[in-house]
Structures are given as C-alpha cells and as structure tokens.
Amino acid sequence: PSNPSSSNDGLGWSTAYTTFESALSSADQIGDEIWLIGDHTYIPSSPSSRSDCFVASRGISIYGAFDGTEQSLNDRTFTKESIISGNIGGEIKKTDNCYHVLTYTQSLVLDNVIISDGYANDDSTNSGDTLNKYGA
C-alpha cells in the first residue's frame, strides 16, 4: 500500500489498506477488486502457525503490478511483480512455510499476481485441493 493515511478505507492510493488481510476482509461482495502494489511481497501479517493463510471471498478480483498512481486497470505498465507468499519462516527452509498461501470458496480472479512459497506437505489434514502438492 502506498502512503496510507488514517482513514485506510481502500478507496484510493492515499487511503490504501495497510495490510492485504484488511483488503481481503473488506472485499466481501461479488465484483469487489483489490489492487496490489508491484515490487512487493505480501505475507500473513501475524502468522501463528503454518495453517494460517490468506482467505478470499467468492467472486472478487485481485490485480497486481501497480505502482500506486494508476486510476484504472489499463494504466498499469506491468514492470513490477506483486507476490503473495506463504514464506512465514526462514528464507531458505521451505518446510516452515504456510500449508496454503491463498484459499477461496468459489470463483476468484488473479491478474498479474504471483503466488509463491506454499508447502502443503501434511496429507492428513492440510493437503486440500492443491494442483502441486509442494507448490503454492
């Protein structure tokens, strides 16, 4: 988020949410959009266990690669990456990463967003619906 002010209502860059979790909890209607700053990696703010993850409501869209000045989706230059990461532990050790990085119940649009560093290695309770067991 760029230059957050005290209102942090997410309606513009100057009042951007200070955490990705805040944006996700406010985006609760079908059609809601979240715009992510590029050149930034979003990780859970206060992870207490590997089971923590980002949770998206159904029907929202998450767009990345913004520099914080755009007024529309078409204004993006796509020169910066927006990354949602499950790397809550050590940089090198992947076995302490979140089981899942982002979960959702139905449809979700991801546009120019990279999901990385999930490690769903516990088949008993946490494998869920993953396309790549050891991926995001």
Buried (B, 14 or more C-beta within 10 A) or exposed (E): BEEBEEEBEBEEBEBBBEBBBBBBEBBEEEEBBBBBBBEBEBBBEEBEEBEBBBEBBEBBBBBBBBBBEBEEBEEBEEEBBBBBBBBBBEEEEBEEBBBBBBEBEEEBEBBBBBBBBBBBBEEEEBEEEBEEEEEB
